[in-house]
Amino acid sequence: CFYLLVAASCMAPLALVAEQNQILSEIKFDGSNKDEKTAGVWVDGQYVGFVKELKHDKKLLLLPGKHEILVKQAWYTDQRQEVMLDPGQIYTIKLEMRKDPVQTPEQAAQLKIVAFPVRAAVFIDEQFTGHVNEFNGPGQAILLTPGEHKVRIALPGYQPFETTVNLLPRQKMKVETHLMTGSITEAGALVSQQQGGQRPQQGQEKPSIF
């Protein structure tokens, strides 16, 4: 079991206490390119956000002790590291992510994700693909092989969204949704990296062709 504090507006008093008593430790990330800076981060099996947002008012604060840090990005091998933190320590993780030898087929389909919050994690066929903000702008989309794919959008504190898309060669499709607020336990297995899963939410938008 781990204790995780990501400083936010509603948690400002905790951040101030951390600075004053120097009990909590801070994790920083050093990424050299866009793919590393937009990679997803898990702490002790729990998704906490993407690299470039975990600073300033959202800096990653942990209780002292041993923690496992996992950084994932689509088309890259995972970077996993165990750290032993001392009270008040600032620990920097140098990201050195290497590309997987994955080939993109010429007949690839494109899937655009439009969802809120934009920092939510996107999973395709139970594999972390990135966060919403990477796939909702002009010219941004996920390249997928034609056929059926399971799409999951999840973030701690919100109810997850799930749907299945069946893509044709070179087809362009868009998935839109607005995650409903919920408890941290409702984010589901892929966010917490545990076994099991959540049922799709009812009443959410369906995929559309764009």
NUBA-405278 format. One record per residue: x, y negated, z negated of N, C-alpha, C in turn; residue number from 1; residue in three letters. Coordinates in steps of 0.2 Angstrom, whole numbers. Last residue first. Example, Ala and Ser with C-alpha at 12.3 -4.5 7.8 and 13.67 -1.06 7.14 Angstrom:
NUBA-405278
> n.east:n.north:n.up:ca.east:ca.north:ca.up:c.east:c.north:c.up:k:r
> 64:11:-35:68:5:-36:64:0:-39:2:ser
> 66:28:-39:62:22:-39:66:16:-39:1:ala
***
This chain:
NUBA-405278
> n.east:n.north:n.up:ca.east:ca.north:ca.up:c.east:c.north:c.up:k:r
> -76:-55:194:-74:-62:195:-71:-63:201:210:phe
> -88:-45:186:-83:-45:191:-82:-53:192:209:ile
> -89:-41:168:-91:-44:174:-86:-44:179:208:ser
> -93:-31:154:-89:-33:159:-92:-36:165:207:pro
> -105:-39:142:-103:-33:146:-98:-36:151:206:lys
> -106:-46:125:-106:-46:132:-103:-40:136:205:glu
> -114:-37:112:-109:-40:115:-110:-41:122:204:gln
> -124:-29:106:-126:-36:108:-120:-40:110:203:gly
> -115:-19:95:-120:-20:99:-121:-27:100:202:gln
> -98:-13:95:-103:-17:92:-109:-18:97:201:gln
> -92:4:95:-93:-2:98:-99:-6:95:200:pro
> -85:11:80:-90:11:85:-91:5:88:199:arg
> -68:14:76:-74:11:75:-79:11:81:198:gln
> -57:27:70:-59:22:74:-66:19:72:197:gly
> -43:37:66:-50:36:66:-51:30:71:196:gly
> -27:34:58:-31:38:62:-38:36:61:195:gln
> -19:17:59:-21:23:56:-25:28:60:194:gln
> -15:4:63:-11:10:65:-12:16:61:193:gln
> -24:-6:61:-20:-4:55:-16:2:57:192:ser
> -28:-7:74:-25:-13:71:-21:-11:65:191:val
> -34:5:77:-28:3:81:-25:-3:78:190:leu
> -44:6:67:-38:10:67:-33:8:71:189:ala
> -52:-9:61:-52:-3:64:-45:0:64:188:gly
> -58:-20:55:-54:-21:62:-52:-15:65:187:ala
> -64:-19:43:-68:-17:49:-64:-18:56:186:glu
> -56:-23:33:-56:-16:34:-60:-14:41:185:thr
> -58:-36:32:-52:-34:35:-52:-27:37:184:ile
> -75:-40:37:-70:-38:32:-64:-36:35:183:ser
> -81:-52:49:-82:-46:45:-76:-45:40:182:gly
> -87:-61:63:-83:-61:56:-85:-55:52:181:thr
> -87:-56:79:-91:-58:74:-87:-57:67:180:met
> -79:-61:94:-79:-57:88:-83:-60:83:179:leu
> -86:-63:109:-85:-67:103:-85:-63:97:178:his
> -81:-59:126:-85:-57:120:-83:-63:115:177:thr
> -79:-52:142:-80:-58:138:-84:-56:132:176:glu
> -69:-46:155:-73:-44:149:-73:-51:145:175:val
> -69:-45:173:-68:-50:167:-72:-47:161:174:lys
> -59:-39:187:-65:-39:182:-63:-43:176:173:met
> -55:-35:203:-54:-40:198:-61:-40:193:172:lys
> -48:-21:212:-54:-25:209:-52:-30:204:171:gln
> -38:-13:217:-38:-20:218:-44:-24:216:170:arg
> -49:1:216:-42:-2:218:-43:-9:220:169:pro
> -60:-1:202:-59:1:209:-52:-2:211:168:leu
> -63:4:185:-60:-1:190:-59:2:197:167:leu
> -74:3:172:-72:8:178:-70:4:184:166:asn
> -72:1:155:-73:-2:162:-70:4:167:165:val
> -80:0:139:-76:5:144:-77:1:151:164:thr
> -77:-8:124:-81:-7:130:-77:-2:134:163:thr
> -78:-15:107:-75:-10:112:-80:-10:118:162:glu
> -73:-26:95:-77:-25:101:-74:-20:105:161:phe
> -73:-27:76:-70:-26:83:-75:-25:89:160:pro
> -76:-41:66:-78:-34:68:-75:-33:75:159:gln
> -62:-48:57:-68:-48:62:-70:-41:63:158:tyr
> -52:-46:48:-57:-51:46:-62:-52:51:157:gly
> -40:-43:61:-42:-42:54:-46:-48:52:156:pro
> -46:-40:77:-42:-44:73:-44:-43:65:155:leu
> -48:-33:94:-48:-33:86:-44:-37:83:154:ala
> -54:-25:107:-52:-31:105:-53:-32:97:153:ile
> -52:-12:119:-54:-14:112:-50:-20:110:152:arg
> -57:-2:132:-54:-9:130:-57:-10:123:151:val
> -53:12:142:-56:9:136:-53:3:134:150:lys
> -55:15:159:-51:12:154:-55:10:148:149:his
> -56:24:175:-59:22:168:-54:20:163:148:glu
> -48:16:190:-51:22:186:-54:19:179:147:gly
> -32:10:195:-39:11:196:-42:17:192:146:pro
> -21:3:182:-22:8:188:-30:9:189:145:thr
> -20:-14:179:-22:-7:177:-22:-3:183:144:leu
> -14:-29:173:-14:-25:179:-15:-18:176:143:leu
> -23:-42:165:-20:-36:164:-20:-32:170:142:ile
> -20:-60:169:-24:-54:169:-20:-48:168:141:ala
> -19:-76:175:-17:-72:169:-22:-66:169:140:gln
> -23:-86:183:-18:-82:185:-16:-77:180:139:gly
> -29:-96:170:-28:-95:177:-22:-91:179:138:pro
> -31:-86:155:-30:-92:159:-30:-91:166:137:gly
> -32:-74:148:-39:-78:149:-38:-84:153:136:asn
> -22:-67:143:-26:-64:148:-32:-68:150:135:phe
> -16:-72:131:-11:-70:137:-15:-68:143:134:glu
> -25:-73:122:-23:-79:125:-18:-78:131:133:asn
> -27:-60:116:-32:-62:121:-29:-68:125:132:val
> -11:-51:116:-17:-54:113:-21:-58:118:131:his
> -7:-34:121:-5:-41:120:-11:-44:116:130:gly
> -8:-20:121:-7:-23:127:-5:-30:127:129:thr
> -7:-5:113:-7:-12:112:-5:-15:118:128:phe
> -18:8:117:-11:6:117:-11:-2:117:127:gln
> -31:13:119:-28:14:113:-20:12:112:126:glu
> -34:8:132:-33:16:131:-29:17:125:125:asp
> -28:-7:127:-31:-3:133:-29:4:132:124:ile
> -31:-20:116:-29:-13:116:-32:-10:123:123:phe
> -27:-35:109:-30:-32:115:-27:-25:116:122:val
> -30:-45:95:-26:-40:99:-30:-37:104:121:ala
> -33:-63:94:-35:-56:93:-31:-51:97:120:ala
> -32:-76:97:-26:-72:94:-27:-65:92:119:arg
> -44:-81:100:-39:-80:106:-33:-76:103:118:val
> -58:-74:92:-52:-79:92:-47:-77:98:117:pro
> -65:-74:109:-63:-78:103:-63:-74:97:116:phe
> -60:-70:126:-63:-69:119:-61:-74:114:115:ala
> -58:-63:141:-60:-70:138:-64:-68:131:114:val
> -47:-55:151:-50:-55:144:-52:-62:142:113:ile
> -47:-47:167:-46:-53:163:-50:-53:156:112:lys
> -38:-35:176:-44:-36:170:-42:-42:166:111:leu
> -36:-29:192:-34:-34:187:-40:-35:182:110:gln
> -28:-14:199:-34:-18:197:-32:-23:192:109:ala
> -16:-9:210:-18:-10:203:-24:-15:203:108:ala
> -10:-3:221:-17:-3:221:-20:-6:214:107:gln
> 3:-2:218:1:-7:223:-6:-8:223:106:glu
> 7:1:201:5:3:207:2:-3:212:105:pro
> 21:-2:192:14:-5:193:12:-3:200:104:thr
> 30:9:182:29:6:188:22:3:189:103:gln
> 40:8:168:33:9:170:32:5:177:102:val
> 51:10:158:52:11:165:45:13:168:101:pro
> 50:-4:147:49:3:148:49:4:156:100:asp
> 62:-16:142:57:-14:146:56:-6:147:99:lys
> 66:-19:125:69:-17:131:62:-14:135:98:arg
> 69:-32:113:65:-28:116:67:-26:123:97:met
> 75:-38:101:79:-36:107:75:-30:110:96:glu
> 74:-51:89:71:-46:94:75:-45:100:95:leu
> 80:-51:73:82:-53:80:78:-48:85:94:lys
> 72:-57:59:73:-52:64:74:-54:71:93:ile
> 77:-65:44:76:-66:51:77:-59:55:92:thr
> 71:-69:29:74:-63:33:72:-64:40:91:tyr
> 73:-77:14:71:-78:21:75:-73:25:90:ile
> 68:-73:-3:73:-72:3:69:-74:10:89:gln
> 61:-73:-14:63:-79:-11:67:-79:-5:88:gly
> 67:-57:-19:62:-63:-21:65:-69:-18:87:pro
> 72:-47:-5:73:-49:-12:68:-55:-13:86:asp
> 67:-33:5:67:-40:4:68:-42:-4:85:leu
> 72:-23:17:71:-23:9:72:-30:7:84:met
> 64:-16:31:68:-21:28:67:-21:20:83:val
> 64:-7:46:63:-7:39:67:-12:36:82:glu
> 57:-9:62:63:-10:58:60:-10:50:81:gln
> 55:-6:80:53:-5:73:59:-6:68:80:arg
> 49:-10:94:54:-12:90:52:-11:83:79:gln
> 43:-1:108:42:-4:102:49:-5:98:78:asp
> 47:-5:125:47:0:120:46:-4:113:77:thr
> 35:-14:136:42:-13:132:41:-8:127:76:tyr
> 23:-14:141:28:-13:146:35:-13:143:75:trp
> 17:-25:128:15:-21:134:21:-20:139:74:ala
> 25:-24:113:23:-28:119:22:-23:124:73:gln
> 27:-25:95:25:-21:101:23:-26:107:72:lys
> 36:-22:80:34:-27:86:33:-23:92:71:val
> 34:-19:63:34:-16:70:32:-21:75:70:leu
> 42:-17:48:40:-22:53:40:-18:60:69:ile
> 39:-11:32:41:-9:39:38:-14:44:68:glu
> 48:-15:17:42:-16:22:44:-13:28:67:his
> 52:-15:0:53:-12:6:47:-13:11:66:lys
> 52:-31:-9:52:-24:-9:53:-22:-2:65:gly
> 42:-45:-13:48:-42:-12:47:-34:-12:64:pro
> 27:-49:-3:30:-48:-9:37:-44:-8:63:leu
> 29:-61:11:28:-54:8:30:-54:1:62:leu
> 23:-72:24:25:-71:17:24:-64:14:61:leu
> 24:-79:38:23:-73:36:27:-72:29:60:leu
> 16:-95:42:22:-91:41:20:-84:37:59:lys
> 7:-104:46:5:-97:47:11:-92:46:58:lys
> 12:-116:45:6:-115:41:4:-108:41:57:asp
> 27:-110:51:24:-116:48:18:-114:44:56:his
> 23:-94:59:28:-99:57:24:-105:54:55:lys
> 18:-85:70:20:-83:63:25:-88:60:54:leu
> 17:-87:83:12:-91:79:14:-90:71:53:glu
> 26:-79:90:27:-86:90:22:-90:86:52:lys
> 21:-65:88:27:-68:85:27:-76:85:51:val
> 4:-63:82:9:-62:87:15:-67:85:50:phe
> -3:-53:68:-3:-59:73:3:-58:78:49:gly
> -4:-42:60:-4:-48:57:-5:-54:62:48:val
> -9:-25:58:-8:-31:63:-9:-37:60:47:tyr
> -1:-14:47:-7:-19:48:-5:-24:53:46:gln
> 10:-6:44:4:-3:48:-2:-8:49:45:gly
> 19:-15:38:17:-9:35:10:-6:38:44:asp
> 14:-26:50:18:-26:44:15:-20:40:43:val
> 16:-30:67:12:-26:62:17:-26:56:42:trp
> 14:-41:81:17:-39:75:13:-35:70:41:val
> 15:-43:98:11:-42:92:16:-39:87:40:gly
> 24:-55:108:23:-48:106:19:-48:99:39:ala
> 27:-67:113:20:-66:113:19:-59:110:38:thr
> 41:-68:112:37:-72:108:30:-71:108:37:lys
> 44:-58:122:46:-57:115:42:-61:110:36:glu
> 40:-64:133:37:-58:131:38:-56:124:35:asp
> 48:-76:134:41:-76:133:38:-70:131:34:lys
> 63:-74:124:59:-75:130:52:-74:129:33:asn
> 69:-72:112:73:-76:117:69:-77:123:32:ser
> 65:-73:95:64:-70:102:66:-75:107:31:gly
> 66:-70:79:70:-74:84:69:-70:91:30:asp
> 55:-73:65:57:-69:71:61:-73:76:29:phe
> 55:-71:47:55:-75:53:57:-70:59:28:lys
> 47:-68:32:50:-65:38:49:-70:44:27:ile
> 50:-72:15:48:-74:21:51:-71:27:26:glu
> 44:-68:-1:49:-68:4:46:-70:10:25:ser
> 39:-75:-17:38:-72:-11:44:-72:-6:24:leu
> 45:-82:-27:44:-75:-28:43:-72:-22:23:ile
> 47:-96:-29:52:-92:-25:51:-85:-26:22:gln
> 39:-105:-35:42:-100:-39:47:-96:-36:21:asn
> 36:-114:-24:38:-117:-31:42:-112:-35:20:gln
> 32:-107:-13:38:-112:-12:40:-114:-19:19:glu
> 21:-101:-18:27:-97:-16:33:-101:-15:18:ala
> 12:-111:-21:15:-107:-27:21:-103:-25:17:val
> 9:-115:-8:13:-119:-13:16:-116:-18:16:leu
> 3:-103:-4:9:-105:0:13:-110:-5:15:ala
> -8:-104:-12:-4:-98:-12:3:-100:-9:14:leu
> -15:-115:-7:-12:-115:-14:-7:-109:-15:13:pro
> -18:-111:6:-13:-116:5:-11:-116:-2:12:ala
> -28:-103:11:-23:-100:7:-18:-105:5:11:met
> -35:-110:21:-39:-108:15:-34:-104:10:10:cys
> -25:-112:30:-28:-118:27:-31:-116:21:9:ser
> -12:-99:27:-17:-103:32:-20:-108:27:8:ala
> 1:-88:27:-2:-94:24:-7:-97:30:7:ala
> -2:-72:24:-1:-76:29:-4:-83:28:6:val
> 3:-59:14:0:-66:13:2:-70:19:5:leu
> 1:-43:8:3:-47:14:-1:-54:13:4:leu
> 6:-29:1:3:-35:-1:5:-40:4:3:tyr
> 3:-11:4:7:-17:4:3:-23:2:2:phe
> 4:6:0:0:0:0:4:-6:0:1:cys
***
